[in-house]
Amino acid sequence: MDAALNFSALFYAMFWWFLIVGFIGLPVLLIMLGVPAWRRPLLRHPRKVAVMGLVCGSVVGLTSYQLWLNHRERELLNPRLDHAVVVGELALPAGARVHLNALEPLDANGEPQTHGLASLSSVEFPAPHVVAGITVSALRLYFPPDTEMLLAADQVIDGFPCAGGTWVTMSATEQTRLQPERWRFTACTLVAGSVIAAETWPAQSRVSREGDAYTVHNWLAEAPVSLRGIVLSNVIVTLDAQRRLSHWEGQLENPVTVGEWQYPHGTTVAQNRPDTLMFSPSPLSPARNLRTGQRLGRDHSILQRPADGRVLWIKPNGEIDAPDS
């Protein structure tokens, strides 16, 4: 292993040495040959001059040729379309800048691979362009199942208001990656002030689809969310297929008192049913009973009815099968 690393380091050093000598030596040699006072001493050793010129010229020539090949390959892999084309069922307008993964039909191992426009990985459109009924500025085709589209403006997608200038994620299969009409909504960033589950969500809140259900969260948002009158951060809300609230949880932004129990900032609170709340305080900031002074045991949670503050149970977290159980 050490020998291989040493050889690689030696090869790398020699490569850069030849490169520097070539690109510095060739101009110096040409300058010296152009100055009579320097040219005469050099011509006394024509073989040495010829070898030096050959080495420097070869290094410069081969390096320049490789740079040209790399530039040419980048141009071929990232062309701008001079006319509209349809790739699979994906229509691309003239002027679109497309980025391809491969030009050749075979990979380095001689195995077939997707090439040409069929290996499309991303597109920048010259003007807002409609894909699957959504107006977008750019498109990214990752390996399935993810595809992303940059929204040109605020738009309603799958019933949710998604913010312009952000990426909406769609799911696809290997067979449907070039069939936009068969893509399925996965996630987007909500428009600031969107009302979901009867609550207002701040900028950078996200909605995601999971099967037939949806989740909404504010993990990336700078502002908290007021949910059922409780101010929370790190909120996640689960909606069923009909967009009805089925579960929510978050962390208290401010201390909250329910019945005899006071819960500090950072306490996790969750709800499955409208008539109960489950509080799970941090071990560093336990809940406290205001009447008795009792502190909640480490790694314990409390289920209460917020209407009258009644404690339904206090359990170790390891014995809780599900929130509000």
ABEGO torsion letter per residue (X at the ends): XAAAAAAAAAAAAAAAAAAAAAAAAAAAAAAAAABAAAAAAAAABAAAAAAAAAAAAAAAAAAAAAAAAAAAAAAAABBBBABBBBBEABBBBBGBBBBBABABABBAAGBBBBBEAAABABBBBABBBBBGGBBBABBBBBBOABBBBBBABBBBBGGBBBBBGBBBBBBBBAAAAABAAABBBABBBBBBGBBBGGBBBBBGBBBBBBEABBBBBAAABABBBBBGGBBBBGBBBBBBAAGBBABBBBBBABBBBBEABBBBBGBBBBBABAABBBBBBBAABBBBBAAAGBBBBBGBBBBBBAAAGBBABBBBAAABABBGX
